[in-house]
Protein backbone atom coordinates (compact mmCIF):
# COMPACT_ATOMS: atom_id res chain seq x y z
CA UNK A 1 0.00 0.00 0.00
CA UNK A 2 2.77 2.43 0.92
CA UNK A 3 4.52 1.65 -2.36
CA UNK A 4 1.36 2.56 -4.29
CA UNK A 5 1.02 5.87 -2.43
CA UNK A 6 4.68 6.73 -3.09
CA UNK A 7 4.27 5.86 -6.76
CA UNK A 8 1.19 8.08 -7.06
CA UNK A 9 2.99 10.93 -5.29
CA UNK A 10 6.02 10.57 -7.60
CA UNK A 11 3.76 10.49 -10.66
CA UNK A 12 1.86 13.60 -9.47
CA UNK A 13 5.09 15.54 -8.89
CA UNK A 14 6.45 14.60 -12.34
CA UNK A 15 3.11 15.47 -13.96
CA UNK A 16 3.10 18.87 -12.21
CA UNK A 17 6.63 19.60 -13.45
CA UNK A 18 5.72 18.65 -17.01
CA UNK A 19 2.60 20.81 -16.91
CA UNK A 20 4.54 23.74 -15.43
CA UNK A 21 7.13 23.46 -18.21
CA UNK A 22 4.37 23.24 -20.86
CA UNK A 23 2.55 26.25 -19.41
CA UNK A 24 5.78 28.26 -19.54
CA UNK A 25 6.18 27.38 -23.22
CA UNK A 26 2.72 28.81 -23.88
CA UNK A 27 4.05 32.20 -22.84
CA UNK A 28 7.16 31.94 -24.96
CA UNK A 29 9.13 35.06 -25.57
CA UNK A 30 9.25 34.65 -29.34
CA UNK A 31 5.45 34.77 -29.43
CA UNK A 32 5.59 38.12 -27.67
CA UNK A 33 3.29 37.14 -24.83
CA UNK A 34 6.04 38.70 -22.72
CA UNK A 35 6.44 42.38 -23.62
CA UNK A 36 9.59 43.40 -25.50
CA UNK A 37 11.06 46.88 -25.13
CA UNK A 38 13.67 48.77 -27.15
CA UNK A 39 15.62 51.95 -26.64
CA UNK A 40 16.07 53.56 -30.06
CA UNK A 41 15.98 57.00 -28.43
CA UNK A 42 18.96 56.31 -26.17
CA UNK A 43 16.92 57.07 -23.03
CA UNK A 44 18.70 56.65 -19.70
CA UNK A 45 15.45 55.49 -18.00
CA UNK A 46 12.37 53.79 -19.44
CA UNK A 47 9.30 53.29 -17.26
CA UNK A 48 7.32 50.12 -17.95
CA UNK A 49 4.09 48.65 -16.60
CA UNK A 50 5.41 45.10 -16.08
CA UNK A 51 8.16 43.51 -14.02
CA UNK A 52 8.99 40.70 -16.47
CA UNK A 53 9.94 41.60 -20.03
CA UNK A 54 12.54 41.38 -22.78
CA UNK A 55 15.05 44.09 -23.65
CA UNK A 56 16.11 44.16 -27.31
CA UNK A 57 18.42 47.17 -27.13
CA UNK A 58 17.44 49.01 -30.29
CA UNK A 59 15.83 48.17 -33.61
CA UNK A 60 17.56 45.76 -36.00
CA UNK A 61 20.41 45.94 -36.95
CA UNK A 62 21.42 47.79 -33.78
CA UNK A 63 19.80 45.36 -31.35
CA UNK A 64 21.60 43.22 -28.82
CA UNK A 65 20.70 39.66 -27.79
CA UNK A 66 17.11 39.82 -26.61
CA UNK A 67 17.34 39.12 -22.90
CA UNK A 68 14.70 38.34 -20.30
CA UNK A 69 14.62 40.74 -17.36
CA UNK A 70 12.74 39.99 -14.14
CA UNK A 71 12.60 42.77 -11.56
CA UNK A 72 11.35 40.43 -8.86
CA UNK A 73 10.61 42.43 -5.71
CA UNK A 74 12.56 45.44 -6.96
CA UNK A 75 11.13 48.36 -8.93
CA UNK A 76 14.19 48.96 -11.11
CA UNK A 77 16.57 46.83 -13.16
CA UNK A 78 19.44 47.67 -15.52
CA UNK A 79 19.88 45.79 -18.80
CA UNK A 80 23.28 44.13 -18.72
CA UNK A 81 23.82 44.75 -22.45
CA UNK A 82 22.68 48.32 -23.14
CA UNK A 83 22.65 49.72 -19.57
CA UNK A 84 19.10 51.03 -19.94
CA UNK A 85 17.50 51.48 -16.52
CA UNK A 86 13.98 50.04 -16.53
CA UNK A 87 11.70 51.35 -13.81
CA UNK A 88 8.33 49.82 -12.89
CA UNK A 89 5.36 52.22 -13.07
CA UNK A 90 2.09 50.57 -11.97
CA UNK A 91 0.04 53.24 -13.76
CA UNK A 92 1.24 51.96 -17.15
CA UNK A 93 -0.23 48.99 -19.04
CA UNK A 94 1.94 46.13 -20.31
CA UNK A 95 2.10 47.71 -23.78
CA UNK A 96 2.95 51.24 -22.61
CA UNK A 97 6.23 52.97 -21.81
CA UNK A 98 7.31 56.36 -20.57
CA UNK A 99 8.73 57.89 -22.71
CA UNK A 100 6.33 56.57 -25.32
CA UNK A 101 7.52 54.54 -28.31
CA UNK A 102 9.78 52.01 -26.57
CA UNK A 103 7.63 48.94 -27.22
CA UNK A 104 9.34 46.55 -29.64
CA UNK A 105 7.24 45.42 -32.63
CA UNK A 106 8.27 42.74 -35.10
CA UNK A 107 8.33 44.19 -38.58
CA UNK A 108 6.73 41.99 -41.25
CA UNK A 109 9.09 40.85 -43.98
C-alpha positions as CSV (number, residue, x, y, z in Angstrom):
1,X,0.0,0.0,0.0
2,X,2.8,2.4,0.9
3,X,4.5,1.6,-2.4
4,X,1.4,2.6,-4.3
5,X,1.0,5.9,-2.4
6,X,4.7,6.7,-3.1
7,X,4.3,5.9,-6.8
8,X,1.2,8.1,-7.1
9,X,3.0,10.9,-5.3
10,X,6.0,10.6,-7.6
11,X,3.8,10.5,-10.7
12,X,1.9,13.6,-9.5
13,X,5.1,15.5,-8.9
14,X,6.5,14.6,-12.3
15,X,3.1,15.5,-14.0
16,X,3.1,18.9,-12.2
17,X,6.6,19.6,-13.5
18,X,5.7,18.6,-17.0
19,X,2.6,20.8,-16.9
20,X,4.5,23.7,-15.4
21,X,7.1,23.5,-18.2
22,X,4.4,23.2,-20.9
23,X,2.5,26.2,-19.4
24,X,5.8,28.3,-19.5
25,X,6.2,27.4,-23.2
26,X,2.7,28.8,-23.9
27,X,4.0,32.2,-22.8
28,X,7.2,31.9,-25.0
29,X,9.1,35.1,-25.6
30,X,9.2,34.6,-29.3
31,X,5.4,34.8,-29.4
32,X,5.6,38.1,-27.7
33,X,3.3,37.1,-24.8
34,X,6.0,38.7,-22.7
35,X,6.4,42.4,-23.6
36,X,9.6,43.4,-25.5
37,X,11.1,46.9,-25.1
38,X,13.7,48.8,-27.1
39,X,15.6,51.9,-26.6
40,X,16.1,53.6,-30.1
41,X,16.0,57.0,-28.4
42,X,19.0,56.3,-26.2
43,X,16.9,57.1,-23.0
44,X,18.7,56.7,-19.7
45,X,15.4,55.5,-18.0
46,X,12.4,53.8,-19.4
47,X,9.3,53.3,-17.3
48,X,7.3,50.1,-18.0
49,X,4.1,48.7,-16.6
50,X,5.4,45.1,-16.1
51,X,8.2,43.5,-14.0
52,X,9.0,40.7,-16.5
53,X,9.9,41.6,-20.0
54,X,12.5,41.4,-22.8
55,X,15.1,44.1,-23.7
56,X,16.1,44.2,-27.3
57,X,18.4,47.2,-27.1
58,X,17.4,49.0,-30.3
59,X,15.8,48.2,-33.6
60,X,17.6,45.8,-36.0
61,X,20.4,45.9,-37.0
62,X,21.4,47.8,-33.8
63,X,19.8,45.4,-31.4
64,X,21.6,43.2,-28.8
65,X,20.7,39.7,-27.8
66,X,17.1,39.8,-26.6
67,X,17.3,39.1,-22.9
68,X,14.7,38.3,-20.3
69,X,14.6,40.7,-17.4
70,X,12.7,40.0,-14.1
71,X,12.6,42.8,-11.6
72,X,11.3,40.4,-8.9
73,X,10.6,42.4,-5.7
74,X,12.6,45.4,-7.0
75,X,11.1,48.4,-8.9
76,X,14.2,49.0,-11.1
77,X,16.6,46.8,-13.2
78,X,19.4,47.7,-15.5
79,X,19.9,45.8,-18.8
80,X,23.3,44.1,-18.7
81,X,23.8,44.8,-22.5
82,X,22.7,48.3,-23.1
83,X,22.7,49.7,-19.6
84,X,19.1,51.0,-19.9
85,X,17.5,51.5,-16.5
86,X,14.0,50.0,-16.5
87,X,11.7,51.4,-13.8
88,X,8.3,49.8,-12.9
89,X,5.4,52.2,-13.1
90,X,2.1,50.6,-12.0
91,X,0.0,53.2,-13.8
92,X,1.2,52.0,-17.1
93,X,-0.2,49.0,-19.0
94,X,1.9,46.1,-20.3
95,X,2.1,47.7,-23.8
96,X,3.0,51.2,-22.6
97,X,6.2,53.0,-21.8
98,X,7.3,56.4,-20.6
99,X,8.7,57.9,-22.7
100,X,6.3,56.6,-25.3
101,X,7.5,54.5,-28.3
102,X,9.8,52.0,-26.6
103,X,7.6,48.9,-27.2
104,X,9.3,46.6,-29.6
105,X,7.2,45.4,-32.6
106,X,8.3,42.7,-35.1
107,X,8.3,44.2,-38.6
108,X,6.7,42.0,-41.3
109,X,9.1,40.8,-44.0
